[in-house]
Amino acid sequence: MASPPDTSKTTKLERYNSYLRRVNSSKLLSSSSKLLFRSLLLISLLLLLFFSLSHPSLSDPTPSSTHRRLYLLSSALYGPSTSTFTPAIERLIRQSSTPRRPSGLSILVTGAAGFVGSHASLALKKRGDGVLGLDNFNHYYETSLKRRRQDLLLHHNIHIVEADLNDSPVLAKLFDLVPFTHVLHLAAQAGVRYAMKNPQSYVASNVGGFVSLLEAAKAADPQPAIVWASSSSVYGLNRASPFSESHRTDQPASLYAATKKAGEEIAHTYNHIYGLSLTGLRFFTVYGPWGRPDMAYFFFTKDILQGKTISVFKTQDDKEVARDFTYIDDIVKGCIGALDTAEKSTGSGGKKRGPAQLRVYNLGNTSPVPVVKLVSILEGLLGQKAKKHVMRIPRNGDVPYTHANISLAERDFGYRPTTDLATGLRKFVKWYVGYYGIQLKVNSNNKKEGGLKRTGGEAE
Ligand SMILES: NC(=O)c1ccc[n+]([C@@H]2O[C@H](COP(=O)([O-])OP(=O)(O)OC[C@H]3O[C@@H](n4cnc5c(N)ncnc54)[C@H](O)[C@@H]3O)[C@@H](O)[C@H]2O)c1
């Protein structure tokens, strides 16, 4: 016989089921309210960002963070390869490029976050020219240094558009927005030895990037005059000295040099076909504050301070390796001289209307210094002996000797370097210890050499 149903068990089961339903529905409620809360938070954040974009001066009075955030937002909205800027960014671009003095220049400086580019941008802005920077902030050396230079520029209301030279839509848009009178083209893959590691980066920036800039400039109306950085490395295996612009440059010793030489030939072509005014400047080993960490004077300083051994090169026939070290301020004066004497391009809308200026100049110091001398000056300034390993220069592109004949630049725009290596290195070391917050051991020798007593603090 079947036993009667156990009602107490059924009731328990029902109660348990109803408990589960309550738990589930409250879970559902709590997860949907979480979702609602998150969406509200996201919407308010977006609104806040949008508001700060339209009113940068209200939301943040410091130019540095405002500019950088604006860029980041624009790239987040449109992607890095965009030809569209927000109205706020267009306003910044125009403000940055507008001269503050009558008949001031309006200059696009490529490579503005770089060593030479940051110095040149500041000097131009200080005399009242309008300056807009362009840089891709690549990782060839520490990007933090490029960002600090960018902050310095922003402090002087110089905006840097973060883009690659090969981003043609961005270049076209910039020339569309601003009637630049000049371009100071300094962006490039620099360094001789890195070409063994990453050869394509030289071709991409120094050949492809240059062509893409010239294409944009030739199509612009008005066409700007272009002053650009070639290099002393184009002299390659040339042995006639001092190096003069009339010497042969068809034997480059590195891929870097070959791309700079290619740039000089490309400049000829665009001058010939489109009437672009083009001036190439062959810089000789530039050094100074805010310099490039991949260069010998910079990493020697670092290694000497850390007690590491430095490799000092001699030539294959055991002679001293020497460089015509040129102080940054002298190079900047040369760039400005070239900009001020550059004639207008003659073409418009991609058509040549007449012959245009085509120039090449050496910008050096006219006094080569052996690298061992550089090391001994640094030892004096740092108050520390270097551990030296003297070795033959590897056959990877470095040349044994450079020496500039600068008479052409002197004749045409009064270029006359005024800083000797000891004075320039002293300024560099002063910046270096300030920037990296280093405490120097100062001894009597160091004082005699004009060594540094100041430590820590911010760089100039
Ligand atoms: N410093 C020297 O001793 C020296 C000597 C001879 C020639 N030069 C030339 O002078 C110029 C400036 O040199 P520097 O020492 O200031 O070098 P740098 O590396 O400090 O500056 C170059 C800047 O260009 C940017 N850049 C590189 N490729 C780019 C690209 N495709 N698009 C946009 N930006 C890009 C980099 O991010 C960098 O900030 C370069 O053309 C270099 O070849 C320098």
The ligand as an ORCA input file, in Angstrom:
! r2SCAN-3c Opt
* xyz 0 1
  N      73.279     65.254    -33.206
  C      74.233     65.134    -34.121
  O      75.421     65.053    -33.798
  C      73.892     65.128    -35.588
  C      74.940     65.123    -36.519
  C      74.628     65.116    -37.867
  C      73.320     65.155    -38.288
  N      72.308     65.147    -37.357
  C      70.931     65.182    -37.848
  O      70.244     66.224    -37.153
  C      68.874     65.880    -36.962
  C      68.521     65.994    -35.487
  O      69.342     65.097    -34.758
  P      69.216     64.920    -33.197
  O      70.580     64.712    -32.682
  O      68.371     65.988    -32.629
  O      68.448     63.519    -33.137
  P      67.220     63.061    -32.239
  O      67.102     61.594    -32.453
  O      67.385     63.558    -30.861
  O      65.997     63.807    -32.910
  C      65.261     63.304    -33.992
  C      63.792     63.282    -33.612
  O      63.064     62.864    -34.753
  C      62.033     61.987    -34.345
  N      61.746     61.097    -35.479
  C      62.550     60.140    -35.997
  N      61.946     59.546    -37.038
  C      60.730     60.140    -37.175
  C      59.638     59.952    -38.050
  N      59.664     59.015    -38.998
  N      58.553     60.726    -37.914
  C      58.501     61.683    -36.945
  N      59.503     61.898    -36.076
  C      60.607     61.132    -36.180
  C      62.591     61.249    -33.148
  O      61.579     60.776    -32.284
  C      63.466     62.309    -32.495
  O      62.776     62.968    -31.449
  C      68.731     64.479    -37.526
  O      68.265     64.586    -38.850
  C      70.142     63.933    -37.517
  O      70.316     62.938    -38.492
  C      72.563     65.150    -36.025
*
